[in-house]
């Protein structure tokens, strides 16, 4: 690491140009090829997956995305001649637009079911030639503009569907801009130097920008969800600014101790840079743990987010030292430079609130530990009611046209029309056809079924499907129960004596199957992520207790963060007020991604906190002193880093995307708990209570474990000699928290 840092400092212009070329090259390539994201939730082997494949094979014309145009009259009827003439004209113009395969309206003889009983609402179905992920924004926007142009004061026209959702504003880059601005303010307050506060942001932006373009290119090689770039940017900006913050803080400390700019930058990368690489490795391991689930949808998310973390770490240990050499002594504020010139180098001792808090925790470990546990337990309670399910356009903001179309359909035709179930089967002989004709009657008599369409046979007569409209919304628990009832009770009885094998598909069925697969694999996934993380900490700190405490703390942070997500998004506490839409279930893939990201981020603060404690333990063998010093010397930078990360994460609530907002609130809550409750309160309290047992490792295990060091011994020795020299120059020795017991 030291050699790498020295090369980057000595060849600073080359290092900067390499990164700028990487950013420019990937961005140019991404712009040239465009994006190819795909939200493919289908899981091989599930019943909804088999239904989708059968439907695609037997009815190729149904393969395009299906969207809806809804119109509503507050007074009068949608059957009025002027309304019918206006909407027929609009639908005819939509049918002629590029990318539109067909339009089916309510005004022909077979479309009467598309008009509500009170005749105030009607809808038409627009079928695109391609699936939603292949429909261009321009094609979808043309449909939206043509339909909305038909609206008048007395005629409300709204649109819903996956392709239409592409046209809704996601807030642009407002979230990223707000997050970066707030982070810049926090960094300036922490450093007092405009140049020093700008470097972490510049480093993170270059790393994240390169990764963002790389994710666009990755989407052409594998399935990458459309929220993966935003998730990568969310995580990348947070960890990228934090990692650079830690290195700049160590660099500034070196300058204050009298090191040259080159020596300070080299020492910062050789010491804190190693911790950054180690912390980044834990984040990547946690993210790549999603690969153990063997779900193509999550594989792309895992690799995309890991790519972002890798590039931000690389920028922190290569680009950052080059930039530090450019600004020279301006990494210090004017007051700090003046003090250094007048009084010479001095050690930066922990004073003020950090020192007092460290001593306070040492005096009251039991009471403070109990308070921290109570806070985490209360916040984690809502997690017990976590329900995974369909979060659809009915959960969008009230101002969105997709939300208004959803509500109009629910009011006019019943909530279930927004998420019909599709029953698909292969058909054998006459007995199968007769059974299918009788199936409609059976389904209409089934609880929570609002309506059933007639059976539709494919061109060869070998495949058939019918649509069941539930009596409840797609995200309702009652709809999930209906899916289960059809699969386990109704359909098996109807199939008796035939060769039919009816599969239940549709939005709710697909999400329920996806959730079941994830929940089934979650224990293996969590075990793999926790186990690998604990192994890394075991190797780094030569202790059994440190990894076990870290695992428990991380699980606590995840549980509390999930509790807050459930309260806001599932219970709806403030979701409409924040512009996040109405309450609804939690996305099935959210727990997996959240566990990965939160476990990795939690490890960051554990590494930075305990590595300083471990260094002091190796020097003195005094656990109380090690915990006191480690907390006093790292709490300020950890808290500053946490404020930066929380600001970036919360800013993404402005993105306008419900899933990204979930990630933002969950990550911000987890980091706040981790930094202000767990790492600076509960962890040091437990370590004081456990004493020297914190550092216990069986001798036999110690002999066989390979040795890795976050901070190399030679750098630690240099640090000690430098401290002794500087302290010898001091005429008056100030009180040091390292020598004052709690």
N, C-alpha and C positions, 0 to 999 in steps of 0.2 A: 504493500500500500504506500509506503514512504517513497519508494522508487517511482511509482506511478504519479504520485503527487509532485515530486520534483520535476519529472518530465513535463507535466502539464504547466507547471509554473514557468520553467525555462522556455518552453515552446508555447507560450500562452496564446499567441495569435493563431498558431496552427490548430491548437485544441478548440478554440472558438470557431474557427472556420470549418472544422470537421463537423461540429454540431450544427452549424448553420446550413451546411450542405446536406446533412442528413435530414434536417427539417424541411428544407426547400425541395429536395428530391422526392421524399415520400409525399409531401403535400401536392406536388405537381402530378405525380403518378395517381394519387387518389382523385384529384380533380379530373384527370383524363379518363379514368375507367368508371367513376361514379360508384355509388354504394349498391350493395346487394344483400341487405339484411333480410332475415326471415324469422318470423315468430312461429316456428313449427313445434307445437306442443305434443304432437303425436308420439306415443310411446309404443314401440313394436310389441306385439303380443297382447295388447289390451283389446277389449271388445269394441270400444269406440274407434280404435285404429282400424280394426277389421271392417267395421261398418263404413268408414271413410273410403277404404280401398275398394270395397264392393261397389259403392255408389259411383266412384270414379270409373271403374271398369264397365259397369252396366249403363251408365248415363254420362258419357263424355261431355255433353253439352252443359252439365251442371257444374263443371270444374271451375268456371269463373267466379269472381267475387260477387256476392249478392248484396246490394244496397237498397235502401228504401227512401222514397220521396213521400212525405206525409203532409197533408194539408188539412186545415181546420178552420171552421167558421164559427165565431162566437154566437152569431144570430143567423138565421136562415139555414139552408140546407146545401150540402155539397152536391146535391142532385140538381140544384138550380141551373138554368140554361147558361147563364153567364159564367158561373164557376166551372161547369163542365167544359165549355168552349175554351176558357182560359187554360185549364189544366191539360186538356187534350192537345192543345197547341204546344204547350211546354214539353209534354211527354214525347210528342212527335219530333221536336227539335233535339231532345236528348237522345232519341233513338238514332239520329243521324250523326252524332258526335263520334270522333275517333276513339276506339277502344271499347265502345259499348256494343255488346252482342245482341241484347234484346231488352224491351221494356214491356211490362205487362201491367195494364191499368185496370181500374174498377168499372169502367163505363161500358165494357162489352157484355155480352150475355152471360159469360162465365165468371165475371169478376165481382158479382154482387156481394160476395163475402168480404170484399175489401172495403166496404162501406159500413160504418158503425150503425148500431141499431137506432141511435138518435139522429143519424144522418148529419152529424156535425163534423165527422172526421172520416177521411179516406186516405188510402195509400196505394202506391204503385211500386213494383219491384223492378230494379234496374240490374241487369246481369252484365258484368264486364267480360271481356274476352279472356282476361288473365286473372290469376289469383291476386289477392290484395297486395302481396309483396312485390308483384310485377307490374301493378298499375302505377303509372307515373303520376306525380303530383299534378301536372298540367291536365291530364285526362280527367282526374277526379275534380279538379277545380272548375273545369268547363261544365261538368254536370251540376255542380253546386251553383255556379253563377246563373246557368240557364233556368234552373228550378226556382231559385230565390227571386229571379227577375219577375216571376209570375205573381209574387205576393203583392197584396194591396192592404189598405187599412182594415178591410173586413175579411181578408183571406191571409191566414198565416201559413207559410210554407217552410218546412224544416226537412233535414235529411239525416239519415243514420246509416251506419255500416262501416266496415273496416277501411274501405277505400276513401270514403268521405272523411274519416278521421285524419287522413293524411293532410287535409287542407287546413285543419285547425291549428292555430298558432300555438307553438310550444313555449312562448316567451322569449324566443330568440336566444341570445347569449346573455340575457340580463342576469341570470343566476350566477354565471361564471364571473361577470364583471363586478357584481355586488360582493361576491365572496373574495375576490382578489383585492378590491378596494379596502374592505374591512381588514383583511389580513395585513395589507400594507400599513394601515394605521396602527394596528397592534404591534407590528414589528418596529415601526418608528418610535413608538412609546417605549418599547423594550430596549432599543439600541441607542436612540438619540442621534442616529446618523442616517441621513437619507440614503447614502450610498450603500451602507450595510443592510438597510431594510429592503432595498430594491433587489439585492442579489438573490435571496431565497426565492422571490417571486419570479425573477427572470429565469433562474435555473429550472424551477418547476414548470413554467410555461413552455420552455423549449422541450423539456422531456415529455410533458403531456401532449404538446402539439405534435411531436414526432410520433408518439404512440397513437394519437387519435387518427392520424393519416394511415398508420400501419393497420389499425383495426378496420378501416374502410377497405383496404386491400385484402385483409384476412377474410372479409365477408365473401370474397369471390372464390375462396379455397375451401370454406367449410360453413356450416350453419352458424350464423351470428345473429343474436336477437337485436331488434332495433334499439333497445335501451342499453345495449352493451357499451357503445361509445360514451354515452352520458355517465354510465356507471364507472367506466374507466377514468373519465375526466374527474368525476366526484372523488374517487379514491386517490387518483394521481395528484390532484391539486393539494389534497389534504396531507398525504404522506410526503409529497415532494417538497412543499414549503417547510414542513416539520423537519425533515432530514437535513435540508440546507440550513435551517435555523440552528440545529444542534452543532453543525460543523462551524458555522460562522461564530457562534458563541464561544466555542473552543479556540478558534482563531483569534478572536478579540482578547481572550484571556491570555494567550501567548504574547500578544503585542504588549499588554499591560505588564507582563513579567520581563519585558526587555528583549524578547526575541525579534529578529528581523522579520520582514514580511514573508520572505521565502521560508524561513525556519518555522514561523507560526503556521503558515498554510500547510506545510509538509507535516508538522506535528499534529495539526487538527485532523487531517485525513488519515494519518497513520494510527491515530487513537480513536477519536469519535467516528471517523470514517469507517473503521472496522465494525463498530457498533451499528452504524447505519446499514452496512452490507448484511450483517447478521440479522438485524430487524427486518430488512427487506426480504431476506431469505425466508423468514418465518411467515411473512405475509403471503409470499408466493406459494409456499408449501400448503398453507391453509386454503388458498384459492384453488390450487391444482388438486386439492383433495376432492373437488367436485368431479374429477375424472373417474373416481372410483364408482360413481353412480351409473356410468355408462349410458348417459342420456345426451344425445347429440345437441339438444337445445342448450344444455348447461355447459357442454364441452367448449363451445364457442365463447360463452361468457367468461369461463375460467381462464382460458388462454388470453382473451382480450384484456381482462383486468390484470393478469400476471405480466403481460407485455408492458402495460403502463407502469407497473411498479418497478420492473427491471430497468426500464429506460430512465425513470426518475432517480433511481439509485445510481445508475451509471452517470447521469448528469451531475449528481451531487458530489461524486468523488473524482470527476474529471473536469467538467466545465466550471464548477464552482471555484476550485483552487486557481484556475486560470483567471477568472474574473476577480478573485481576491487580490491577485498580484497586480491587476490593472489599477485598482483603487488605492492600493498601498495603505498608508496610515489613515486614510479617510474611513476605514472600517470603524475607527473610534470617533466619538463625537468631539467637537472642538474643546469642550471642557475636559474630556479625558486626555486629549492630546496635550493640552496646556498643563494639566496636572502631571502627566508623564515627563514633560520637559523640565518642569520645576522641581519635582521631588524624586525623579528617577523611578525605576521599576519597583512595584510593590505587589505582593500576593493579593489575589482577590478573595477575601475571606467572606464566608456567609454571615451576613448581619441582618438586622431588621426583622421583618415578619417571618422570613424563612427560618432564621435561627430560633426565634421565639417559639414558632410552631413546632419545630423539631423537638425542642426541649419539653414543650407541653405534652406532646404525644408520648414522650418517654415517661413523664410523670403519671399519666392517666391512661395506660394502654387498655385496661379492661373496660372502662366506661366508654371510651371513644370507639373501641372495637364493637361494643354492643350497639351503640348508636348507628354505626355504619351498617351493621348487619340488619338492623330494623328498617333503615331507609331502603336498602336493596330488596328486602323481603316484601315490603309494602308495594314497591314499584313493580315487583315481579308477579304479584297476585293476579292481575288480569290475564297473564299468559295462560292460566289454567282454563280460560274460556276461549282460547284461540281456535278459530274455525277457518280451515282452508277451503276456498271455493272460487266461484266465478266472480270476478270484479269486471263489470262491463260498462257500457256507455251510460247506464243509469247512475253510475257513481261519479260521472264527470261533473264539472262546474255547471251551475244553472244557466250560465250565459252561452254555453256551447250548443250549437245546432244539433249535435248528436244527442245530447242530454234532453233537449226539448222534443226532438222526434221520438225518443224513447218514452218520455212521459205522455205525449199525445197518444201514442199507440196503446200504452198501458191503460190510460183513461177510457179510450174508445173501444178497445177490443179485449181488454184483460191483460194482466201483467205477463202471462205466459207467451203471448204472441212475439215478444222480444227474444225468446230463446226456445223455439220449438225443438222437439226431439225427433230424430229421424230413425225409423225402423227399416232395416235393409235385410234382404235374404235372397238366397238362390232359390229358384223355383224348379220343381221336378214335373210331375204329371198333374192330372186333373184334381187329384186329392189335395195337392198343395194349393191350387188355385181356389178351391172351395174353402179350404181352411183360412186362406187369406181374406176371402170375402166375409167370412164369419168373424174374423179377428177384429174388424172395425167395430162390430156390435159389442164385442167383449170389452174393447178398449174404452168405448164411450160410457160403459157402465162402471169403469174403474174409478176409484176415488182419486180426486185431484186432476182428472183429465177434463179439460174444457171443451175440446173438439178434436175430431180426427178427420183427415182428408181421405178421399177414396184411394184405393191401391192404384199405383202407377207401374205398368210393366215396361221393361226395356224393349228395344227393337226386336231382339231375338226371343223375347218372352222368358229368358232364363234368369232374369234378375227383376226384383220388384221392390218398391219402397212405399211407405206411407208416412205422413207427418202427424205427430201427436202434439197438440198445443196444451201445455200444462195449465192448471188453474192458478199457479203461483209464478213469481218472477224467477228468472234463470238462476239468480244467486241465492234463492230461498232454500232453507233446509228442507222444506216440503217437496221441492222439485227434486232434490237429491234422493229423498226417500221414495219418490215416485219412480225414479230410475232404478233403484234397488228392487222395488216391488215388481216392476215389469220384468226384470231379469231373473228374479228368483221365484216368482209366483205365477204371474199372468201368462207370460210367453211360454214357459215350459209346459203348462197345461194345454195351450193352443197348439203346440207342436206335436203333441201326442198322436201317434198313428200316421205321421207324415214324415217327409224328409226335410222339412223346413228347419232352418237354423237361423232364427231372427236375431240380428245384432242391433243394439240400441246405441245410436250415435247422437251427435248434436253438441252444442256448447257445454251444457252442464255435464253431460256424460263424459265428454273429453276431459274437462277439468277435474272431475271426480276421479277418473282413472289415473290422471297425471298425479294428483295428490296422493292416491293410494300407493302408487309406485314409489314416490319420494318418501312417504312416511315409512314404508317398509324397509327402505335402504338407509334411512336416517341414522339408526344406531351404528351401522358399519362406518358411515361417513364421519360422524362425530368422533367415533373411536379412533379412526385413522388420523384425523386432523389433530386431536388432542394428544394422541400417542407420539406422533412425529414432533410436535411442538415441545412436548416434555422431554423427548430424547435430545433435542438441540440444547435445551436449557441444562439438562443433566451434564452434557459434554462441556458446556461453557462454564458452569459454576461449580462442578464437582460436588453436587449436593443432591440428596433425594428430596429434601423438604422444599427447596425453592421451586422445582418443576411442579410438585403436587399443589403447592399454594397457588402457583400461576394458573394451573388448570381450573382450580375451584373458583378463583377470582374471575377468570374469563367466562366460565359458565354463568356466574352470577351477573356479570355485565350483560351477557347475551339475554338472560332471562328478564332482567329489568328493562332492557331496551325493547324486547318484545312486548312487555307489559304496556309500555307507553304507546307502541304502535297499535296494539289492540284497543286501547282506550281512545285513541284519536281516530283511527280508520275503521275499526269494527264497531265500536260503541258510538262513534260519531261525536266525541267530545271536542268541539271546536273545528271539525273538519270543514263544514260549510263556511264558517267564519274565516278560515284560512284560504278559502277558495279551492279546497281539495275535493269538493263534491260531497254527496251524502254517504252515510255509513254503509259498509258492506264487508264481505269476508276478505280474508287476506289471501294474496296470490299464492298458489301452491309452491312455486319455486322460490318464494321469498325466504323461508327458513334456511334453505341450503345456502343461498348466496350470502345471507346475513351472517350465518354461523362462520362461514369462510372469512368474510371481510372483518367482522368484529373480532374473531379470534386472532387474526393477524395483527390488527391494530392494537389490541390489548397487549399483545406480546411486545410491541414497541416500547411502551412505557415501562413494562416490567424489565426489559433489557437495560434501558438507560438508568433506571433507578437502582436495580440490584447490582449492575456492573460497578457502580461507584462504591456501594456497600461492600462488595466482594473485594475490591481493590484495598479498601481500608482494613478489612478483615485479614487479608494476607499480610499487611504491614504490621498490624498490632495484635491480632488474635483476640481483640476485645469486641464482643458482639454489640454491646450497648453503644460503644463509641462508633462502630461501623454503621449501625443503623442511624444513629443521630447525625453523623457526618454525611452519610449518603443522602438522607432526606433533606438536610439543610442545604447541601450544595446542588442538588438537582431539582428540588421542588419548584424553584422559580422558573427555570427554563422549561420544565415539564408543564407547568401551568400556562406559561406563555404559548407553548406549542399547542396545548389543548384549546386555548381561546382561539388561536388561528384556525385549527381544524374544525372546531364547532362553528365558527363563522362561515367557513367555506361550505360545510355540510348543510347548515340551515338555509344558506342562500339558494340552494337547489330546490327548496320548496317553491320558489318563484318560477320554476321551469314549466309549470302547467301540466306536468306529467304525473299522474297519480303514483305510478310505480317508483319513479325517481324521487318523488316527495316522500314516499315511505322509506326509501333508503336514506334520504337526507335526515329525516327526523330520527330514525333509528340509530344511525351512526353518530349524530350529534349527541343524542341522549347517552349512548354507550360511552363515548369519549368523555363527556362531562362526568359521568359516574366513575369512570375508570381513573381519571386524573384527580378529581377533587374529593372522591370518597374512598375508592379502593386503594390506589397507589400512594396517596399522601396521608391516608388515615388508617385503613384497615390493614394493609400489608405491613407497614412499620409497627403497628400495634401488635400484630401477631408475632412479628419477628422479635420484638422485645420480650414477649411472653415466652417464646420458645427458647430463647437464649442461644447457646452454642449448638443446640440441636438443629438449628437452621442449616448448618454447614456439614452435617453428618453424612458420610458416605462409607459404606462397608469397604474395608481394606482390599478384599479380594476383587470387588467390583472396580475399585480405583486402579488396580494393577492392569486390568484388561481393557479399560476404556481408553480410547485414543484421546490425546490432549489437544484441545484447541483453546485459543485465548482471544477474547474480544479486544483486550488492550494488551499488546505485547510487553513482556517484561522489560525489554531494553528501553521502550518509551517510558514505562513507569519509572525506571531507574533514572533516566534523564530528567523526568519531571521532578523526582525527589531531590536530585542534586541542584536543580535550578531553584527549587523552593528554598533549600537551605542557604544558597548564596544570597537570594533576595532578602530573606529574613535576617541574615547577618548584617545587611546594609541598613536595616531599620534602626533608628535611634531609640524610638519608643515602641515597644511591642504592644499592639492592641489586643483586647480580649478576643479569644478565638473560641467559637462554639465547639470546636473539636476537643477542647480541653475542659469544657464546662459540662458537668454531668447534669442530667435533667433534674 
